[in-house]
Structure formats: C-alpha cells, structure tokens
C-alpha cells in the first residue's frame, strides 16, 4: 500500500470557476474530470513555479461546490456539441464528440518546504507574506487549464498558504476551522474497499462473479423489491452501498498493456526521450462526501505512484485505509 507523502503545509485555492472542462474521464465514465487530470495540473503548476518558491507539491484535494454538465435535458441525455467549420468542399466536417462541464471547485495542495528552521521556507514566513505567495500561485494557475477548461478566479474568495499543525489535537482543531469554508461542497475520496465487500456479497449468489461485476453493480442505481410488512403491497427501494455520500465509478490511473519500450522506439510519441508503453484505464469506486464528515485533511488528498515493474500507474487516496483502520482499533 502506498503511503501519503509527508507534507507540512497546505495551499488552498477556493472557488475556482472552470469553464468547459472535459467531462469524459475515461472510455467508460463521464460526469467529472478524472483525478489524473488534477494530479497532472499539480505537477504542471509545480514546474511553472520552479525557482520562485521553495515549495514541493505532494498531493491534491478536490472539493466540488457546483457543476453544470453541458448536456441536453430529458430522459435521454446527449452532449451539447460545438459546430465545426465546413471543410474545403463546403461540407460539414466530422464531429469528434466531446463532453464539457462547468465547475466551481476548491483545490487543496499539500506542500512541503525545506527544513522548518530554514528562513527561506515560505511556510515560516509571516501571514501577509504567505498570503501574497498564495495570490501569486493562484494568478499563475489562472493562466493554465484544468482538464482542458479555462480557469477564472473568484475575487470574493482569497487563496491562502498555511503551515499544517503537528500535534493530533491541534491538527484536528485546524481542520475543523478550515472545513467550514468548504461548505456547501463535496470532496472526492476513494472507496476501493467497497469493491471487495460488494464482490463478497455477489459471490453469495454467484460464485463466478468477479470485480468487474461488482464495479458495474455499484455503478448503477439498483431498485429492488422488499417484502411487504404492514400491507400486501411490495415496496420498491433504492439499494445503497453506503448510508452517507454518493458513490460513483471513477478512473484511478492506468495499467500496462505492453512491456516498457525504449525511448524513441514508439512512433509519433509526445516525448521521444522517455520510455513509454501502451496502457488502459484502471477503475475503482469513488465517494462524494461533505467535508464536515471527514476528520483530517489527509482524508481528501490524492497522490500518484508508479510501479513500472508491475505495470501500475495509479492515483491513491487513503480515506478508507485510515478511516476504517482507526475504527477497528
């Protein structure tokens, strides 16, 4: 199991307005940009800031306040597609379907500085200096793209950079103060545990069931009949895997389909200087939870790991691991 990187600071960019972000997160899922898009944004932002601040970006948290998928209304929905210019023959050019969504999100970046005694560490600076650094980073982000969408800052909400508390009690109190500013909103966490639990449930009825069956069953809304209790009428109720929050199918990275190829051996690759391979999407179950239901900022942070030998390149969130391991103790 991957461990969350040790961070000693938190950069908060509240209420970013994103227009026309990519809503198709994988070949099988849609409705919100993939987590890998946000982790890619984090790495791209760190590269842009190289040499300006002594900060390393370790992980990212995603809180969605509102969303507006660009789809037609009705029983059957379809993406609102753009009209492409005609070709040289005056004919309508082929349309590549693209899903777009407008978002209002808050991004949290867990950051690391140098040694705590280092005077050049931005986390040791005064509050006003840290606020100025956060504003400069937010302005830099405004010139970038989030999942292909344009970014607009909300002048009514100020970004902030603050050191994370060290003791458990102080950290809990710090998170309690912070999550008030993220309401109303929902944070995306990973629920790998639901897949294994639901697989055990399915195998009670069908011993041939696999993880794909469990993933598909959790991805849809199941309405089941319940035996009559006080009357002779059968009641139909939605089957929920969890009592709180809303579970969704999400892509969490990529799995290798081929051996690692030498740099430059794959024709038309974007980077001819880096070894590459063909991959496919990895899927899991995510859950949208209100921040007030979380206990620590680490519950909503995502980070990436790579294991070339196993062929796994995936995004991790340790909400289920830390939450339920603490409950068992």
N, C-alpha and C positions, 0 to 999 in steps of 0.2 A: 504494500500500500504506500502511495506517495505521501510525503509529509508536506504540510504547508510551509512555505519559506518564512524564515524569521524576519519580521518587519518591526520597525519602531516608530513608524509614522503613518498618517492617513491623510490623503488628499481627497477632498470632497468637491465635486463639481455638480452643483444642484440644478435640477430642472433645465436640462439641455433639450432644446427643441430640434428634432431631427425630421427633415422632410424627405420623402421618397427613399427611405431605406429599403433594402432588399428584404422582402417578407418570405421568400422561398429559402429556407435554411438548409435544405438537403433535397435529394431526389424524392423523399417520402414525407417530408414535413414542411409546413408553412405556418405563418401567423406571427412570427417574431424572428429577428435576425439570430443566426447561430452564435453560440458562445465563442466559438473560434474567431468570429469577426471582431468581438470586443477584445479578446486577448491579442489579436493582431493589431488592433488600434493601440493597445497599451505598449506593445513593442515599438510600433512606428513612432509613437509620441516620445518614448524614451530616446530613440535615435535622433529625433529632431532637437531634443534638449541636450544632447551630448556636449559637454564642455561648458554649459551655462549654469547648471546647478549640480551639487553633489548628491544626486538622488538616483536610486535604482528602483525601478518599478517591478514589484514582485507578483502581485495578484490584483484582481479587479472584481468589484461587486456591482451588480446590475439591479436597479430598482426602477420599475415602470410605474408612472403615475397615470398616464392615459395613452391610448393608442387609437389609431383610425386607419384600419386596413382599407386600401383603395380597391374595393370590390363592389359589384352590383348587389342590390338588395333583392330579397326574395327567397323562395325555398331553395333554389339552386343559385349558387353564387359564382361569379366569374370575375377575373381581374379586369380592372379598367386599364386597357392598353393604350399606349400612345399611337398616334397616326404617323407612320413613316412617310418620308417624301417619296414621290414616284421615281422610278428608275429612268435610264436614258431612253427607253422606249415609251415612256409615258404611262407605264403600267404600275399598279400598286406593288410595292416591294414586299417581300416576305416579312412577316412579323415574328420576331423571337419573343415568346411570351415571358413577361417579367412581372413579378408581384411587387407592389410598392406599399409602404406603410408609413404613416406619420406617427412620431413618438414624442412623448415627454418623459424623459428619464433622468435619473440621478446616477452618476458613476462615482464609485469609491475606488481609489487606488491605494493599496497598501505599499508603502515605500520604505526603503532603507537608506540611511545616511552612512557616513563614516563613523568612526568611534565617537561615543557620546561626548567625550571631552574635547573633540575637535572643534575649534572656533569657527571653521568654515562649514560646518554641518548646518544646513538650513533649519533643521529641527531644533537646534539650540538657539536660534535667533529669537528676537522679540516678536510679540504677536503681530505688530504692524508690519514687520519685515516679512513674516511668514504669509501674511495676507497679500502683500504685494507680489510675492513669488507665486502664490496660487492664482492671482489675477493674470500674471504673465503666462502661466501654463494654460489657463483657460483661453486666453486670446490665441495662443498657438493652436490649441485644439479646434478653435472655431474656423481655422483655415484648412482643416482636414475633413475627411469623410468618415462617417460611421456606417458601416455596411453599405457603402455607396450612397448614403444620404447626406444632404447638406446640414451643417450644424449651425444653430443660432443660439446665442447666449441670452438668458433672461436677466435683464438689468435689475430686477427686483430681488434676485437671489444671488448672494455673494459666495464665491468659492472660498475654501479655507484649507489650510495646511496645519496640522497639529500633531504633536507627539503622542503616541499611544501610552496609556498608563501601564505601569509594570506589574503592580500587585493585582491579584484577582479581584479584590474588593473595589479598588479604585477603577479598574477596568470595567467592571460591571456597572458602576455608577456613571462612568463616562459614556458607555453605550446607551444607558437609559436616557441620558440627556440628549444624545445625538439622534436616536431613532424617532424622537418626537417630530423632528424637522422633515422626516421622510414619509410622514403620513399626510393624506392617504396615499398609499402606494403598495406595491407587491414586489418582493425580492425573489429572484430565481435561485433555487437550490437544487442539488442533485439527489435523486432517490433511487440509487442502484439497488438498495435493499428491497424495495417494493417488487422488483422483477423476480428475485429469488423467492420471496414469500408467495407471490402470486403463482409462480411456477409450481410450488409445492401444492397449492390449492387445486390447480388444474390437473395435476397428476393423480389426485384422489379420484377423479372421474375418468381420466385418460392417461395411462402410463406412458403413452407415446408423445405427450405434449413436450414442447421444447421452449427455449427462451423467446423465440420469435412468436409463438402462440401467446405467451404471457404478455409480450410487448404489445401485440395487436389488440389483445383483450383489454389491456389497460388504456390503450389509446382511444378507445371509443366509449360512448355513453351507453351503458347496458341498462335496459329497463327490464326488470324481472317481476314475475307474478309472485305474490306472497299469499300463503293460505289464509282463508277468511277467519277472522277472530270473533268479532261481535255480530257480524251479519253473514249472509250467504254470498256476498259479493267478493270477488277476488280483487285485491288491491295490487296496482302496478306501481313499483317504486324504483327509483334510480339506485343502482348499486354503486356505492362509493368505496374506494380503496382506502381513503384516509378521511377522518372526520373534519379536519380543517384544511383550508387551502385547496388549490385546484391543480390536479396532476395533468401533465402534458407530455407527449413524446418529443424528445429533443435529440439532435445530433451532438455527440460529445467528442468528436475527433475523427481520426482516420486509422484504418487498418491496412497493412501491406497486402498487395496482390502479387507482387513480383519481388525478386531479390533486389538489393540495393545496387544501382547501376553507377558506373564511374562517371565522374563529372565530364560533361560534354558528349557523352555517348547517346543521350536521348535527343533526337532531332527536334528543333523548334522549342526547346525548353526555355523558360524565362531566365534561368540562371545557369549559364554553361560552366560555372566554376564550382558548383556544389553538387555532390552526389544526389541522385534522385531515384524515385521508384513510383510505380503505379499503386494507387490506394483506392479504397472505398470507404464510405461513411460508417462510423460506429454510432450506435443508437443506445439511448437509455431513457429513463423516465425523469422528468423534472417536476418540481412543485413550486407554485407561486404562493408565497407566504407573506403576510403582513409583517413588517419589521418588528412590531411590538411582540410578536410571538417568538422572536429569536432571543438568544441570551448573550451572544457575543458577536462582534463584528466579523470574526473569523467564520461564523456560520454561513455568511453570504458571499464569501470570497471564492473566486475561481482562479486556478493557475494551470499551467501546461506542463506536461512531461513528455519525454521522448525516450523510447526504448527500441533503437534500430534492430537489435538482435531479435527481439520478439515481434518486431513489425508493428508496434503500437505507438501512436502519436495522439494523445488524448488530453482532454480538459478535465480537471478534477475539482470537486467541491466536497469538503469534509463534513457537511452538515449532519448527515445520517450517522457517520462514524463517531463523531464527537458527542452528538446529542444522545444517542441511544446507548453508547458505551458508558456515559455518565449515569444514565438512568439505571443501568444494570448494577452499577456499583452502589 
